[in-house]
């Protein structure tokens, strides 16, 4: 089962795709996030190319667990993505995923100035890998 993980941002969207066994998340190039219509088209095309069965979208909850404006945007996008793709879109708590992704990049010895260009994809990997681990 192939699953696509997403870290939705205003400017960029991090993307990760599971392997064929559904055990490991792998980063893909980030997508432009400003044009939502183009983003939906790109994600639907990616889902077809990867023969994906679902999307896992990070839900940016507040540290208190409350839903704020960013969570509302994610919920709205999840509905649009489900309608455009015909696939299930599962929302998962993404609190601290960017922090974890930053630590992973630092541990991988990615230079500090280069981390920004990789952080979105790394966050998508963290989100998807956590979901995959819970499925086992």
C-alpha positions in Angstrom: 0.0 0.0 0.0 1.6 3.3 -1.1 0.8 6.3 1.0 1.7 10.0 0.5 2.6 12.1 3.5 2.2 15.9 3.4 3.5 18.8 5.5 1.3 21.6 4.3 2.9 25.1 4.4 1.8 28.4 2.9 4.9 28.7 0.7 6.0 25.0 0.3 4.5 21.6 0.8 6.8 18.8 2.0 6.1 15.4 0.4 7.0 11.9 1.4 6.0 8.6 -0.2 6.0 5.2 1.5 7.9 2.2 0.0 6.0 -0.7 -1.5 6.0 -2.6 1.8 4.5 0.4 3.7 7.3 0.4 6.2 9.5 3.4 5.2 8.8 7.0 4.3 11.0 8.6 1.6 11.3 12.3 0.8 10.2 13.7 -2.5 10.9 17.2 -3.8 8.8 19.9 -2.2 5.9 21.5 -4.1 4.9 25.1 -4.4 2.2 25.8 -1.9 1.0 29.3 -2.8 -1.3 28.2 -5.8 -3.7 25.7 -4.2 -5.3 24.8 -7.5 -1.9 23.9 -9.1 -0.9 22.1 -5.9 -4.0 19.9 -6.0 -3.3 19.1 -9.7 0.3 18.1 -8.8 -0.8 15.9 -5.9 -3.4 14.1 -7.9 -0.8 13.4 -10.6 1.6 12.2 -8.0 -1.0 9.9 -6.5 -1.7 8.4 -9.9 2.0 8.0 -10.7 2.7 6.3 -7.3 -0.6 4.4 -7.4 -1.2 5.8 -3.9 -4.2 4.6 -1.8 -4.3 7.5 0.6 -2.8 10.8 1.8 -1.6 11.5 5.3 -1.8 15.2 6.0 -0.2 16.8 9.0 -2.7 18.6 11.2 -0.9 21.6 12.9 -2.5 21.7 16.3 -1.6 24.2 18.9 0.7 22.9 21.7 -2.4 22.8 23.9 -4.1 20.4 21.4 -6.5 23.1 20.2 -7.2 23.8 16.6 -6.0 27.2 15.4 -6.0 28.9 12.0 -3.4 26.7 10.6 -5.4 23.6 11.5 -8.5 25.1 9.9 -6.5 25.6 6.7 -5.3 22.0 6.8 -8.9 20.7 7.3 -10.1 22.8 4.3 -7.2 21.6 2.2 -7.9 17.9 3.2 -11.5 18.2 2.0 -10.3 19.8 -1.3 -7.7 17.1 -1.8 -10.1 14.3 -1.1 -12.6 15.7 -3.6 -9.9 16.2 -6.3 -8.2 12.9 -5.9 -11.0 10.6 -4.8 -8.7 9.2 -2.1 -8.9 9.2 1.6 -7.1 12.0 3.4 -6.2 11.2 6.9 -5.2 14.0 9.3 -2.5 13.3 11.9 -1.1 15.4 14.7 2.1 17.0 13.4 3.1 18.8 16.6 6.9 19.0 16.9 7.4 17.3 13.5 9.5 20.2 12.3 11.6 20.1 15.4 12.2 16.4 15.0 13.0 16.9 11.3 15.5 19.6 12.1 17.2 17.3 14.6 17.3 14.5 12.0 18.9 16.8 9.4 21.4 18.0 12.0 22.3 14.4 12.9 22.7 13.7 9.2 25.3 16.5 9.1 23.3 18.6 6.7 24.8 22.1 7.0 22.7 24.6 8.9 22.3 26.9 5.8 21.1 23.9 3.7 18.5 22.7 6.2 15.8 25.2 5.2 15.5 23.7 1.7 15.1 20.2 3.2 13.1 20.8 6.3 9.6 20.5 4.6 10.4 17.2 3.0 12.0 16.0 6.2 8.9 17.0 8.2 6.7 15.1 5.7 8.9 12.0 6.3 8.5 12.4 10.1 4.7 12.7 9.7 4.4 9.7 7.3 6.8 7.5 9.2 5.0 8.0 12.5 1.7 7.0 10.7 3.3 4.0 9.1 4.8 2.9 12.5 1.3 3.1 14.1 -0.1 0.9 11.4 2.2 -2.0 12.3 
